[in-house]
Amino acid sequence: MEIVFAITQEADGGFVAECLSHDIVTQADTWDELRRNVVEAVTAYFFDQPMPARIRLHFVRDEVLAVA
C-alpha cells in the first residue's frame, strides 16, 4: 500500500503535508524536517494497523501567469 501526501509551501516558507486518503496532516519549517514529521505522523496513525509500504510526497505548486 502507498499513501500520498499533497505538499504545499506556505507564504512564510514552511511546508504543510496533507494525506489524500487518511486524516493525517503535519507541517515543518524545512523540507528535511517535513519528511521526518510525515514519517512520524504516519507511524503514529498506523500504530495498530499494517503500515503502508511507501509514502509519496507530491509537491503542489500553484503559479498564476498574467496574459497580456
PLY file of the C-alpha trace (Angstrom):
ply
format ascii 1.0
element vertex 68
property float x
property float y
property float z
element edge 67
property int vertex1
property int vertex2
end_header
0.00 0.00 0.00
1.16 3.53 -0.79
-0.21 6.72 0.69
0.16 10.12 -0.93
0.66 13.49 0.74
0.00 16.78 -1.05
2.73 19.21 -0.01
2.21 22.96 -0.19
4.62 25.71 0.71
3.32 28.45 2.98
3.97 32.16 2.44
6.44 32.12 5.34
8.49 29.40 3.63
7.30 26.47 5.75
5.62 23.35 4.38
2.29 21.61 5.05
1.69 17.95 4.22
-1.86 16.60 3.94
-2.58 12.95 3.25
-5.07 12.45 0.42
-6.56 9.20 1.75
-6.36 9.44 5.55
-6.80 12.15 8.18
-3.08 12.89 8.57
-1.70 16.43 8.44
1.67 17.77 9.55
3.90 20.77 8.95
7.52 21.88 9.23
9.86 24.76 8.55
12.21 22.81 6.25
11.86 20.02 3.71
14.02 17.61 5.75
12.01 18.31 8.88
8.79 17.77 6.92
9.99 14.36 5.73
10.71 13.31 9.31
7.37 14.68 10.52
5.46 12.82 7.81
7.07 9.50 8.77
6.37 10.19 12.45
2.73 11.11 11.75
2.17 8.02 9.58
3.78 5.77 12.19
1.51 7.22 14.88
-1.62 6.96 12.71
-0.98 3.33 11.77
0.33 2.23 15.20
-2.29 -0.57 15.44
-2.68 -1.28 11.71
-0.44 -2.51 8.91
1.95 0.27 7.86
1.95 1.47 4.24
4.91 0.21 2.21
5.57 3.65 0.70
4.84 7.30 1.35
4.73 9.56 -1.68
5.22 13.30 -1.23
3.60 15.25 -4.06
4.73 18.89 -4.07
1.88 21.10 -5.27
2.83 24.48 -6.63
0.27 27.00 -7.86
1.55 29.64 -10.21
-0.57 32.32 -11.84
0.70 33.86 -15.04
-0.61 37.14 -16.38
-1.51 37.12 -20.05
-1.20 40.48 -21.74
0 1
1 2
2 3
3 4
4 5
5 6
6 7
7 8
8 9
9 10
10 11
11 12
12 13
13 14
14 15
15 16
16 17
17 18
18 19
19 20
20 21
21 22
22 23
23 24
24 25
25 26
26 27
27 28
28 29
29 30
30 31
31 32
32 33
33 34
34 35
35 36
36 37
37 38
38 39
39 40
40 41
41 42
42 43
43 44
44 45
45 46
46 47
47 48
48 49
49 50
50 51
51 52
52 53
53 54
54 55
55 56
56 57
57 58
58 59
59 60
60 61
61 62
62 63
63 64
64 65
65 66
66 67
